[in-house]
């Protein structure tokens, strides 16, 4: 956050995101590649599915990085203990990016602990190095990561990792909100002064197929954990709309 950044109510910032100017992919990324950094398996499809599909259709170089192992979604399941759940969620992510037109070999898993993604220390530094190397491998001119104010600790940690990698690569940094709607309207957040909306357009069907590939998150596939996570119909409708919004990430 820069010295002249101001705090505004979350409702004001989220409304500003919905009014961003619609911008073509080249306006966001330029001529280079891009990296999408997802805190969990499914965030890449929910927030950037249209963007990824469009980039692949244009033949751009794309990498998707999943930061956490995703095993916090159903912590009490006996049928899916953590190792099996991690394997399931990674398989779902591979199916999802394939639906978007991205070969699974361009999907990387950092496997940091879900709900405990670090933003400092040895593991965090290794993650930053991995993201930096992937960005350099595709000559990335843009990185996309979760909004710094998304009300989930892993989303905030992923932002900090991406910010550190951005400083090393010089690429532009864009932030997307997955869970901003869960913030109290009056919660103070950094003002949103600049950003863009990307029109999903003809890529909307691919995006919906990608989201549906995450069956553990959108269905009762795992039925033995009453505390397990599942995306609501309202969440799916909100995140499957015609536009994806990206905040131009100031320091």
C-alpha positions as YAML, in Angstrom:
chain: A
units: angstrom
residues:
- id: 1
  name: UNK
  ca: [0.00, 0.00, 0.00]
- id: 2
  name: UNK
  ca: [1.46, 3.34, -0.97]
- id: 3
  name: UNK
  ca: [1.68, 6.24, 1.41]
- id: 4
  name: UNK
  ca: [-1.18, 8.05, -0.31]
- id: 5
  name: UNK
  ca: [-3.54, 5.04, -0.29]
- id: 6
  name: UNK
  ca: [-6.74, 5.58, 1.63]
- id: 7
  name: UNK
  ca: [-9.12, 3.20, 3.32]
- id: 8
  name: UNK
  ca: [-12.72, 2.96, 2.17]
- id: 9
  name: UNK
  ca: [-15.66, 0.72, 3.12]
- id: 10
  name: UNK
  ca: [-15.53, -2.70, 1.49]
- id: 11
  name: UNK
  ca: [-18.91, -2.12, -0.15]
- id: 12
  name: UNK
  ca: [-17.48, 0.92, -1.95]
- id: 13
  name: UNK
  ca: [-14.42, -0.98, -3.19]
- id: 14
  name: UNK
  ca: [-16.47, -3.95, -4.42]
- id: 15
  name: UNK
  ca: [-18.86, -1.62, -6.23]
- id: 16
  name: UNK
  ca: [-15.89, 0.06, -7.91]
- id: 17
  name: UNK
  ca: [-14.68, -3.33, -9.16]
- id: 18
  name: UNK
  ca: [-18.03, -3.90, -10.85]
- id: 19
  name: UNK
  ca: [-17.65, -0.59, -12.69]
- id: 20
  name: UNK
  ca: [-14.13, -1.12, -14.04]
- id: 21
  name: UNK
  ca: [-13.63, -0.46, -17.75]
- id: 22
  name: UNK
  ca: [-13.98, -3.56, -19.91]
- id: 23
  name: UNK
  ca: [-10.55, -4.26, -21.37]
- id: 24
  name: UNK
  ca: [-9.32, -6.86, -23.91]
- id: 25
  name: UNK
  ca: [-6.71, -9.38, -22.91]
- id: 26
  name: UNK
  ca: [-3.90, -7.48, -24.63]
- id: 27
  name: UNK
  ca: [-4.75, -4.46, -22.50]
- id: 28
  name: UNK
  ca: [-4.19, -6.47, -19.35]
- id: 29
  name: UNK
  ca: [-1.23, -8.60, -20.35]
- id: 30
  name: UNK
  ca: [0.46, -6.86, -23.26]
- id: 31
  name: UNK
  ca: [2.34, -9.24, -25.52]
- id: 32
  name: UNK
  ca: [3.79, -11.54, -22.86]
- id: 33
  name: UNK
  ca: [2.70, -14.59, -20.93]
- id: 34
  name: UNK
  ca: [0.80, -14.70, -17.68]
- id: 35
  name: UNK
  ca: [0.70, -16.56, -14.38]
- id: 36
  name: UNK
  ca: [-2.45, -17.18, -12.35]
- id: 37
  name: UNK
  ca: [-1.76, -17.81, -8.67]
- id: 38
  name: UNK
  ca: [-4.64, -19.64, -6.95]
- id: 39
  name: UNK
  ca: [-4.70, -20.01, -3.15]
- id: 40
  name: UNK
  ca: [-6.68, -23.27, -3.47]
- id: 41
  name: UNK
  ca: [-7.61, -25.68, -6.26]
- id: 42
  name: UNK
  ca: [-10.75, -24.07, -7.78]
- id: 43
  name: UNK
  ca: [-9.82, -20.38, -7.34]
- id: 44
  name: UNK
  ca: [-8.17, -20.41, -10.75]
- id: 45
  name: UNK
  ca: [-11.47, -21.39, -12.39]
- id: 46
  name: UNK
  ca: [-13.76, -19.27, -10.22]
- id: 47
  name: UNK
  ca: [-11.85, -16.01, -10.63]
- id: 48
  name: UNK
  ca: [-9.83, -16.39, -13.83]
- id: 49
  name: UNK
  ca: [-11.45, -19.16, -15.88]
- id: 50
  name: UNK
  ca: [-12.43, -16.81, -18.69]
- id: 51
  name: UNK
  ca: [-9.03, -15.15, -18.68]
- id: 52
  name: UNK
  ca: [-7.18, -18.47, -18.84]
- id: 53
  name: UNK
  ca: [-9.42, -19.81, -21.61]
- id: 54
  name: UNK
  ca: [-8.99, -16.65, -23.69]
- id: 55
  name: UNK
  ca: [-5.21, -16.65, -23.22]
- id: 56
  name: UNK
  ca: [-4.98, -20.28, -24.29]
- id: 57
  name: UNK
  ca: [-7.18, -19.60, -27.32]
- id: 58
  name: UNK
  ca: [-4.76, -16.85, -28.35]
- id: 59
  name: UNK
  ca: [-1.80, -19.17, -27.98]
- id: 60
  name: UNK
  ca: [-0.29, -17.25, -25.08]
- id: 61
  name: UNK
  ca: [2.07, -18.89, -22.62]
- id: 62
  name: UNK
  ca: [0.19, -19.54, -19.38]
- id: 63
  name: UNK
  ca: [1.08, -21.06, -16.02]
- id: 64
  name: UNK
  ca: [-1.33, -21.75, -13.18]
- id: 65
  name: UNK
  ca: [0.09, -22.11, -9.67]
- id: 66
  name: UNK
  ca: [-2.00, -23.63, -6.87]
- id: 67
  name: UNK
  ca: [-0.53, -22.53, -3.58]
- id: 68
  name: UNK
  ca: [-2.18, -24.72, -0.92]
- id: 69
  name: UNK
  ca: [-2.85, -28.45, -0.91]
- id: 70
  name: UNK
  ca: [-6.62, -27.93, -0.62]
- id: 71
  name: UNK
  ca: [-7.04, -30.38, 2.23]
- id: 72
  name: UNK
  ca: [-8.79, -27.91, 4.54]
- id: 73
  name: UNK
  ca: [-12.11, -28.18, 2.72]
- id: 74
  name: UNK
  ca: [-13.22, -31.42, 4.41]
- id: 75
  name: UNK
  ca: [-11.03, -31.85, 7.50]
- id: 76
  name: UNK
  ca: [-13.27, -34.42, 9.23]
- id: 77
  name: UNK
  ca: [-13.89, -36.75, 6.31]
- id: 78
  name: UNK
  ca: [-12.92, -40.35, 6.99]
- id: 79
  name: UNK
  ca: [-13.46, -41.45, 3.42]
- id: 80
  name: UNK
  ca: [-11.11, -38.72, 2.21]
- id: 81
  name: UNK
  ca: [-8.22, -38.37, 4.65]
- id: 82
  name: UNK
  ca: [-5.79, -35.62, 3.78]
- id: 83
  name: UNK
  ca: [-3.54, -37.54, 1.35]
- id: 84
  name: UNK
  ca: [-6.53, -38.84, -0.61]
- id: 85
  name: UNK
  ca: [-8.27, -35.47, -0.53]
- id: 86
  name: UNK
  ca: [-5.14, -33.76, -1.84]
- id: 87
  name: UNK
  ca: [-4.99, -36.24, -4.72]
- id: 88
  name: UNK
  ca: [-8.66, -35.68, -5.51]
- id: 89
  name: UNK
  ca: [-8.39, -31.92, -5.51]
- id: 90
  name: UNK
  ca: [-5.30, -31.96, -7.69]
- id: 91
  name: UNK
  ca: [-7.03, -34.29, -10.15]
- id: 92
  name: UNK
  ca: [-10.01, -31.93, -10.24]
- id: 93
  name: UNK
  ca: [-7.70, -28.99, -10.94]
- id: 94
  name: UNK
  ca: [-6.11, -30.87, -13.85]
- id: 95
  name: UNK
  ca: [-9.55, -31.57, -15.30]
- id: 96
  name: UNK
  ca: [-10.50, -27.92, -14.82]
- id: 97
  name: UNK
  ca: [-7.52, -26.42, -16.63]
- id: 98
  name: UNK
  ca: [-7.94, -28.97, -19.42]
- id: 99
  name: UNK
  ca: [-11.51, -27.71, -19.84]
- id: 100
  name: UNK
  ca: [-10.05, -24.21, -20.19]
- id: 101
  name: UNK
  ca: [-7.65, -25.33, -22.92]
- id: 102
  name: UNK
  ca: [-4.50, -25.48, -20.79]
- id: 103
  name: UNK
  ca: [-2.39, -28.63, -20.79]
- id: 104
  name: UNK
  ca: [-2.03, -29.99, -17.23]
- id: 105
  name: UNK
  ca: [1.76, -29.83, -17.51]
- id: 106
  name: UNK
  ca: [1.40, -26.06, -17.14]
- id: 107
  name: UNK
  ca: [-0.31, -26.48, -13.74]
- id: 108
  name: UNK
  ca: [1.97, -26.39, -10.70]
- id: 109
  name: UNK
  ca: [1.13, -27.40, -7.11]
- id: 110
  name: UNK
  ca: [3.14, -25.84, -4.28]
- id: 111
  name: UNK
  ca: [1.30, -28.00, -1.70]
- id: 112
  name: UNK
  ca: [1.56, -25.60, 1.21]
- id: 113
  name: UNK
  ca: [-0.80, -26.45, 4.11]
- id: 114
  name: UNK
  ca: [-4.39, -25.35, 3.53]
- id: 115
  name: UNK
  ca: [-5.45, -22.74, 6.11]
- id: 116
  name: UNK
  ca: [-1.80, -22.29, 7.10]
- id: 117
  name: UNK
  ca: [-0.11, -20.90, 3.97]
- id: 118
  name: UNK
  ca: [2.93, -18.96, 5.20]
- id: 119
  name: UNK
  ca: [3.87, -15.53, 3.96]
- id: 120
  name: UNK
  ca: [7.34, -15.48, 5.54]
- id: 121
  name: UNK
  ca: [10.03, -17.96, 6.45]
- id: 122
  name: UNK
  ca: [11.76, -20.74, 4.53]
- id: 123
  name: UNK
  ca: [8.63, -22.27, 2.98]
- id: 124
  name: UNK
  ca: [7.35, -18.88, 1.87]
- id: 125
  name: UNK
  ca: [10.69, -18.00, 0.29]
- id: 126
  name: UNK
  ca: [10.69, -21.28, -1.61]
- id: 127
  name: UNK
  ca: [7.18, -20.51, -2.86]
- id: 128
  name: UNK
  ca: [8.23, -17.04, -4.02]
- id: 129
  name: UNK
  ca: [11.18, -18.54, -5.86]
- id: 130
  name: UNK
  ca: [8.90, -21.07, -7.56]
- id: 131
  name: UNK
  ca: [6.43, -18.41, -8.68]
- id: 132
  name: UNK
  ca: [9.26, -16.20, -9.90]
- id: 133
  name: UNK
  ca: [10.82, -19.03, -11.91]
- id: 134
  name: UNK
  ca: [7.47, -19.93, -13.48]
- id: 135
  name: UNK
  ca: [6.85, -16.30, -14.40]
- id: 136
  name: UNK
  ca: [10.26, -16.07, -16.03]
- id: 137
  name: UNK
  ca: [9.69, -19.35, -17.90]
- id: 138
  name: UNK
  ca: [6.74, -17.83, -19.79]
- id: 139
  name: UNK
  ca: [8.14, -14.29, -20.00]
- id: 140
  name: UNK
  ca: [5.16, -13.20, -17.93]
- id: 141
  name: UNK
  ca: [4.13, -9.59, -18.14]
- id: 142
  name: UNK
  ca: [1.25, -10.07, -15.69]
- id: 143
  name: UNK
  ca: [0.56, -12.02, -12.51]
- id: 144
  name: UNK
  ca: [-2.97, -12.60, -11.20]
- id: 145
  name: UNK
  ca: [-3.61, -13.39, -7.54]
- id: 146
  name: UNK
  ca: [-6.27, -13.14, -4.84]
- id: 147
  name: UNK
  ca: [-7.22, -9.72, -3.50]
- id: 148
  name: UNK
  ca: [-5.19, -8.64, -0.49]
- id: 149
  name: UNK
  ca: [-8.44, -8.14, 1.48]
- id: 150
  name: UNK
  ca: [-10.18, -11.41, 0.60]
- id: 151
  name: UNK
  ca: [-11.38, -12.69, 4.01]
- id: 152
  name: UNK
  ca: [-9.41, -15.94, 4.01]
- id: 153
  name: UNK
  ca: [-5.95, -16.28, 5.49]
- id: 154
  name: UNK
  ca: [-4.64, -18.30, 2.53]
- id: 155
  name: UNK
  ca: [-5.89, -15.73, 0.03]
- id: 156
  name: UNK
  ca: [-4.09, -12.97, 1.89]
- id: 157
  name: UNK
  ca: [-0.92, -15.05, 2.18]
- id: 158
  name: UNK
  ca: [-1.03, -15.90, -1.53]
- id: 159
  name: UNK
  ca: [-1.23, -12.18, -2.29]
- id: 160
  name: UNK
  ca: [1.91, -11.53, -0.26]
- id: 161
  name: UNK
  ca: [3.78, -14.34, -2.01]
- id: 162
  name: UNK
  ca: [2.73, -13.02, -5.41]
- id: 163
  name: UNK
  ca: [3.68, -9.47, -4.49]
- id: 164
  name: UNK
  ca: [7.16, -10.64, -3.54]
- id: 165
  name: UNK
  ca: [7.49, -12.50, -6.86]
- id: 166
  name: UNK
  ca: [6.19, -9.48, -8.76]
- id: 167
  name: UNK
  ca: [8.92, -7.31, -7.29]
- id: 168
  name: UNK
  ca: [11.51, -9.75, -8.64]
- id: 169
  name: UNK
  ca: [10.04, -10.06, -12.12]
- id: 170
  name: UNK
  ca: [8.75, -6.55, -12.79]
- id: 171
  name: UNK
  ca: [5.49, -7.96, -14.18]
- id: 172
  name: UNK
  ca: [2.19, -6.19, -13.54]
- id: 173
  name: UNK
  ca: [0.18, -7.53, -10.60]
- id: 174
  name: UNK
  ca: [-3.60, -7.87, -10.72]
- id: 175
  name: UNK
  ca: [-5.83, -8.90, -7.81]
- id: 176
  name: UNK
  ca: [-9.12, -10.77, -8.07]
- id: 177
  name: UNK
  ca: [-11.72, -11.12, -5.36]
- id: 178
  name: UNK
  ca: [-13.33, -14.48, -4.61]
- id: 179
  name: UNK
  ca: [-14.71, -13.86, -1.12]
- id: 180
  name: UNK
  ca: [-14.94, -10.07, -0.92]
- id: 181
  name: UNK
  ca: [-18.72, -10.35, -0.79]
- id: 182
  name: UNK
  ca: [-18.36, -11.97, 2.64]
- id: 183
  name: UNK
  ca: [-16.78, -8.85, 4.12]
- id: 184
  name: UNK
  ca: [-18.91, -6.57, 6.25]
- id: 185
  name: UNK
  ca: [-19.93, -3.65, 4.00]
- id: 186
  name: UNK
  ca: [-18.31, -1.23, 6.44]
- id: 187
  name: UNK
  ca: [-15.01, -3.14, 6.75]
- id: 188
  name: UNK
  ca: [-12.08, -0.83, 5.88]
- id: 189
  name: UNK
  ca: [-10.08, -1.84, 2.81]
- id: 190
  name: UNK
  ca: [-7.57, -0.17, 0.54]
- id: 191
  name: UNK
  ca: [-9.27, 2.09, -1.96]
- id: 192
  name: UNK
  ca: [-9.71, 0.63, -5.42]
- id: 193
  name: UNK
  ca: [-8.63, 3.34, -7.83]
- id: 194
  name: UNK
  ca: [-7.55, 1.38, -10.89]
- id: 195
  name: UNK
  ca: [-8.54, -1.90, -12.47]
- id: 196
  name: UNK
  ca: [-10.17, -3.65, -15.38]
- id: 197
  name: UNK
  ca: [-12.99, -6.02, -16.23]
- id: 198
  name: UNK
  ca: [-12.47, -8.84, -18.67]
- id: 199
  name: UNK
  ca: [-15.47, -9.95, -20.72]
- id: 200
  name: UNK
  ca: [-15.72, -13.73, -20.52]
- id: 201
  name: UNK
  ca: [-17.92, -13.86, -23.64]
- id: 202
  name: UNK
  ca: [-17.57, -17.03, -25.67]
- id: 203
  name: UNK
  ca: [-15.38, -18.56, -22.95]
- id: 204
  name: UNK
  ca: [-18.21, -18.67, -20.41]
- id: 205
  name: UNK
  ca: [-19.17, -22.28, -21.17]
- id: 206
  name: UNK
  ca: [-15.57, -23.44, -20.76]
- id: 207
  name: UNK
  ca: [-15.36, -21.57, -17.47]
- id: 208
  name: UNK
  ca: [-18.50, -23.24, -16.17]
- id: 209
  name: UNK
  ca: [-17.18, -26.64, -17.18]
- id: 210
  name: UNK
  ca: [-13.96, -25.90, -15.35]
- id: 211
  name: UNK
  ca: [-15.82, -24.91, -12.18]
- id: 212
  name: UNK
  ca: [-17.95, -28.06, -12.43]
- id: 213
  name: UNK
  ca: [-14.78, -30.16, -12.60]
- id: 214
  name: UNK
  ca: [-14.16, -29.27, -8.95]
- id: 215
  name: UNK
  ca: [-16.80, -31.77, -7.86]
- id: 216
  name: UNK
  ca: [-15.66, -31.90, -4.24]
- id: 217
  name: UNK
  ca: [-16.43, -28.19, -3.94]
- id: 218
  name: UNK
  ca: [-19.71, -27.96, -5.87]
- id: 219
  name: UNK
  ca: [-21.48, -31.23, -4.97]
- id: 220
  name: UNK
  ca: [-22.00, -33.76, -2.18]
- id: 221
  name: UNK
  ca: [-19.22, -35.98, -3.48]
- id: 222
  name: UNK
  ca: [-17.74, -35.98, 0.03]
- id: 223
  name: UNK
  ca: [-20.76, -36.61, 2.24]
- id: 224
  name: UNK
  ca: [-19.24, -37.68, 5.56]
- id: 225
  name: UNK
  ca: [-18.04, -34.30, 6.87]
- id: 226
  name: UNK
  ca: [-20.83, -32.05, 8.19]
- id: 227
  name: UNK
  ca: [-18.31, -29.19, 8.41]
- id: 228
  name: UNK
  ca: [-17.16, -29.65, 4.82]
- id: 229
  name: UNK
  ca: [-17.06, -26.75, 2.39]
- id: 230
  name: UNK
  ca: [-19.39, -26.44, -0.56]
- id: 231
  name: UNK
  ca: [-19.90, -23.49, -2.89]
- id: 232
  name: UNK
  ca: [-23.45, -22.21, -2.64]
- id: 233
  name: UNK
  ca: [-25.69, -21.60, -5.64]
- id: 234
  name: UNK
  ca: [-25.38, -17.88, -4.92]
- id: 235
  name: UNK
  ca: [-21.58, -18.07, -4.91]
- id: 236
  name: UNK
  ca: [-21.57, -19.99, -8.18]
- id: 237
  name: UNK
  ca: [-23.91, -17.49, -9.83]
- id: 238
  name: UNK
  ca: [-21.79, -14.57, -8.60]
- id: 239
  name: UNK
  ca: [-18.55, -16.10, -9.83]
- id: 240
  name: UNK
  ca: [-19.86, -17.42, -13.15]
- id: 241
  name: UNK
  ca: [-21.03, -14.12, -14.59]
- id: 242
  name: UNK
  ca: [-20.07, -12.39, -17.83]
- id: 243
  name: UNK
  ca: [-17.12, -10.44, -16.39]
- id: 244
  name: UNK
  ca: [-14.02, -11.06, -14.30]
- id: 245
  name: UNK
  ca: [-12.72, -8.04, -12.37]
- id: 246
  name: UNK
  ca: [-9.06, -7.34, -11.65]
- id: 247
  name: UNK
  ca: [-7.66, -4.64, -9.40]
- id: 248
  name: UNK
  ca: [-4.42, -3.13, -10.65]
- id: 249
  name: UNK
  ca: [-2.28, -3.94, -7.64]
- id: 250
  name: UNK
  ca: [-0.59, -0.88, -6.20]
- id: 251
  name: UNK
  ca: [2.03, -1.36, -3.50]
...
